[in-house]
Amino acid sequence: MNSEKKRIVLQVFLFVATFVTTTFAGSEWSYGRSVLYTPDYGWSDFISGMQFSVPLLLFLTVHEFGHYFTALYHKVKTSLPYYIPVPPIPFLPFSIGTMGAVIRLRSRPVSNVQHFDIGMSGPLAGFVVAVAIIFYGFITLPPPDYVFQFHPEYQQYGADYASVVYEPEYYQAHESVVDITIGTNLVFLFFEKFIADPTRVPNPHELMHYPVLLAGFIALFVTCLNLLPIGQLDGGHVVYGMFGYKRHRVVATIFFVALLFYSGLGNPYTNPLLPTNELLINILLYIVFLYFAFTGLKLSKRDTAMYAVLMFAVQFFLMYFFPTVEGYTGWLLFAFIVGRFLGIQHPASPIEVPLDSRRIIVGWITLIVFLLCFSPAPIALEIHMAPAP
């Protein structure tokens, strides 16, 4: 078997493995049926999980083939998609079964036009599929009492259960519970307001029990991540193609600093109300964290340290004087990965030419898609402990 056939066999294997792992994740997220912890897990549970895995893999596939076919159009050598499965792991309870999919460019794009076309094609193709998935999910919503099959204890409160069961008083009177809240974005808000039956719109605390909508939300979130206008992410390619190397650097730097600043607001590890000893240790660790995140700006060590300390100081005093100000700490890890490993700047291409008016329009549409998909707090996880006996 030659190397090309081996590569195709590997790609098919990874796709099948990803289908299996995302289906396992779907049955666990939406129906609480874990292949690891549910002794009687069976085919019916697996088939139920496909309501999540099939739309999610459809989105990932269309996204990656958008890149693939555009690369072929520009005669840029590329591979077929490599899917990345994440098997069920006991200490990774909230996995979606995959880390996405990627194609490998085997030759480098030589112009900003090629970067632009290849970068924008995947997110735009995937966005169309994501909207179709969400549309289907909202027009096929089950009746309001659907949620009672997962929480029969809510039934006693009737249709107004949400005003009771998500309040602190309710958690204090009941056993320990993990509360997962799925965020929202402009696309979801539109469908909730203008398309869906308002009596059937799921509560954000229960959205994980709606597998098609959960897959659609994740699809939009993945699109948002890819379209961040930083480095060589798809959004970085788009901004580089539209504005050139120097302006991309300015846009990417401002956006990266803003994302890092927002994600650090309300950081519980540097809360001014913590005991002094614990607070000082956390401050030191957080400044080191910021330092390594800022290395992506390619500044001197002195300037990198200065910006890390300055950002911490501004965040700390904002939290001290305005304790209700809060960002989303979930973005911290992603900002760190981008700054430390992926890079904030976009390398210059041998050929840079102004984009034509058609591409400029598509570029602005792509940036609007980013705004439509952006969720300030994509997922919130709270653990409420049972009261002591």
N, C-alpha and C positions, 0 to 999 in steps of 0.2 A: 504494500500500500504506500503510494507516494505521499509527500508532505501535504499536498493540497487535499487529498482525500481524508487524511488524518485530521486535518483542520476542520473539514466539514462534519466529520463524525463527532468531533469534540463539540462543535457548535450545536448540532442536533441534540447531543446528550445534555448540554447545558440548558437548552430550551425545554426539554422534557423534564429535567430536574427542577427548573424554575417553575414550570407548570405545577408540578407536584407540591413544591414547598409553598407556593402562593395559595394553592388550594387548601393545604393544611392551615395556613394563616387565616384564610377566609372563614373556614369552619370554626376556628377558635375565636376570632374577633367578633363575628356576627352571631354565632350560636353558642359560644361557650363550650364547644366540643373540641378538646385538645387531643391530638394523637398521642401526646406524652402522658396526659393525666386522666383521660377518660377511658376506663377499662373496656367499655363496650363500643368504642369508636368503630364505625363500620362504613360500608359503601355509601349508605344514605347520607352520612355526615360529609364524606368526601364530595359527593355530588352537590350537596348544599354549598360547600365551599367554592364550587366552580362559579357561583353567582358573583363572587368577588374576583377570582383569578382570571376568568375569561375576559371580562372587560378591561382589567388592568393590563394583561398581556397584549390585548389588542391595541391599547394605547401605546405601550412600549414599542411594539413592533412597527406600528405606523410611524412613530417618532423616529426610530432609528433608520427605517427605510426611506424616510424623507431625506435624511443626511446621505444615505447610500446612493440613491438614484441621482441626487444633485451632484455628488462627487463624481459619479460616472459621466454625467453630462459635461463636466469640466475636465474630463480625462485625468482626474486625480485618482490614483490607485487606492483602493480601499478594500477592507474585508467585509464579509457579512457580519451581522450583529453577534456579539458574544453576550449571552444572558448570564446574570450573576445570581445564582440561587443562594438563599440563606436557609439552611435546614433548621428544624425546630431545635432550640437549645434551651435547657432548663433555666439558665441565668439570663436569657434574652427573651422575656415574656411578651414583649409588644412588637415583635418583628412582623413585617408584612410579607416575609418569605423571599424577598429579593432586594438587591441593591441596584436594580435597574439593568440596563443593557448598554453596551458601547460598540462602536465600530472602530477599527484601527485604520487610520490613514497611512498607507504605505509609501506615499510620496507627499511632499509638502505643497500646499497651495502656494502659488507664486504671486498672487495679487490680492489686494484688498477686496476686489469683486468676488473672487473665489471664496475667500473667507466669509464674506457677507452672505453669499448664496447658500453655502453649505451650512453656515451657522443658523440662519433663520428658517431653513426648510423643515428641519426636524420639529422645532417647537410649534410652528404654524400648522403642520400636518397633524401633530399630536393634539393640538388644541381643538381642532375641528372634531376629532374623535371624542375627546373628553367632553365637549359640549353635547354631542349626541348621546353619550352615556348618561350624562346628568339629566338631559331632557327625558330620556326613557325612564330613568329612576324616579323623576318627579311626577310623570303622568301615570305611573303604575304603583303609586304609594298604597300600602295596605291601610285598612281602617285604623282609627286612632287606638283601639284596644289591642292592636298588634303587639305593643310593647309589654302588655301584661303577661304574655307567655314567657318572657324573660324575667319579669319582676312581678310575680303574682301578688306580692305584698303591697304593690302600688294600687291594686284594684279597689281597695277599700276607700280610696280618695277620689275615685272616678276620673272624669276628664280633666279635673283641676289638680291632678296629682303633682304636677311640676311645682306648684306653689308651696308644696309641703316637703317633698322628699329630697330637695336639693338645698334645704336650709340647714344651718349649723345645728339647730335644735334637734332636727331629725337624726343627724349622724350621731349626736351625743347620746341619743337614747337607743341606738341600735348597735349591732356588731360591727367589727372593722370592715371597711369597704374601700375599694379602689375606685375613685371617680375619674372617668376619662371624658374630657370635653373636647369635641372636634370643633375647630375654629370655623370661620366663614370667610368669604371673599365676595367681590362684586358680582361674579357670575352666579354664585349660590343665592345671593340676595335678590337678584333679578328673577330667578326661577321661583323662589319662595313667594315673591310678591305678585308676579304676573302669570305664572304658569300653573303652579301646584294648587291643589285644593287646600286652603289655609287650615282646615280642620285636621288634615293629615300630615302636615309638615312636621318632620321629626324634631324633637328637642335636641339641641346640640349635645346633651349628656348621653343621648341614646343613638346617635347617628351611626355608631359602629354596628348596630343591629340591622342596618339597611345596607347590605353588601354592595349593591350597584352604586348607590350614592357614595359610599365610602371609597370605592374604587375610583369614582369620578373625582372626588375631592383630592385623593392622592395624585391622580393624573394632573390636576391643576397645580398642585403643590410642586410636583416634579418639574412641570413646565416653568413655574416661577423660579425654582432654583437654577434651572438651565439658563434662564433669561436674565439673571443678575448681570448687570453691565460691568463685569469685572474680569480681568485676565483673559483666558482662552475659553471661558464658558461660552455657550452659544450667544448669550447677550453681549459678552465682550467682543465676539466676532462681529456682531451687528453694529455695535457702537464704533468699533475700529473701522469697519467698512464705510460707515456714514461720515465719520468726523476725522479720520486719520489718526496717526500714531500719537501726536502730541495732545490732541484734544481727548483722545481715549484715555490717556494717562491721567489727565485732570479729572474727567468724569469718574473713572474707576477709583481714583484715590478718594474723592469726595464721598462717593457712595460707600466704599469700604469703611471709611472712618465713621460715617453716619450709622451704618449697620452695626458696627462694633459698639458704638456709643449707645445706641438704642437697646441692644441686647444686654448690655451691662447695667442698665437702669433697674433698680429693684433687686439687684444681685443679693441673694440671701447670705452669701458668704462674706460680704462686706457691709452688712447691716450695722449702722451706727449704734443700735441698741444691744449688740452682743457684748458679752463680758470682755474687758480690756485685753486680757492675754489672748483669748481666742480671736478677737478682732485683729490684733496686730499680726498674728501668724497668717490669717486669711488675707490681710492686705498685702503682705509680702508676696504670698503665692499668687495673688491676683495680678500684681504688678509684673511679676515674672511672666505670667500667662500673656498679658498684654504686650510685653516686650517681644516675645516670640511671634505673636500675631502680627505685630508691626514690622517684623523683618521683611515681609513681602513688599514694603515700600522702598526697599533698597537704599535706606538712609545710612548714615554713619552710626556706629554703636552709641555714641553720645546722644545724637538726635533721636534715635529710636528709643532710648531709655527716657529721654525728656518727654517725648510724646506719650509714652506709657504712663509715666507719673502724672502728667497733666490731665490725661483722660480720666485716670482714677480720681484725681482731686475734684474735677468738675462733677463727676458722677456721685462721689461721696457727699459733697456739699448739697447737691440737688436732693439726694435721698435724706439728708439731715434736715433741711429746711422744708422740704415738700415730701414727706414720707409716703404720700399716696401715689407719687410718680412711679410708674412701673413700666419697664420694657418687657422683653421676652427672652429669658435666659437660654431658651432652647436654641436661639440663633448663635450663641457664643461659640459652640463647638464648630459649627459650619464656618463661621468667620475665621476661626483659628486655622482650620484646615486650608481655607483659601489663602489666608495670609502667609502661613508657614510653608505650605507644600505646593499649592497650585499656582500661586503667583498672582499679583494684582495687575501687572503691566501686560501688554500684548506686544509680542515681537513684531518688528517692522517687516513688511514684505518687500521683495525686490521691486515689485511694480505697485505703485499707488496712483490711482486715477480717480477723479470725481465720479460718483455714482450717477447714473442717469435718473431722470425724474421718476420713472416707474419704480426703480429700486428704492429711491428715497421715500416714496409713499408707502411701499411695503415695509420699509424699516420703521417708520413711525407707527404703522399698524402693529408691528411686532412689539414695539415698546409699550403700546397701549394694551396689548395682550398680557404683558408682564404685570401691568397695574391691575388688570382684571383678575389675574390669578393670585396676586399677592395676598397673603393672610398674615396680619400682624402677630397673631398667636395661633399657629396651626393646630397644636394639640396641647392640652393642659392635663396634667396628671396630679391628682391629690389623693393622699392616703389618709383616711379618717380612721383613727384607732378607736376600738371599743372602750367605753368607760371602764375604769378599774372597779372590780367588785367591792 
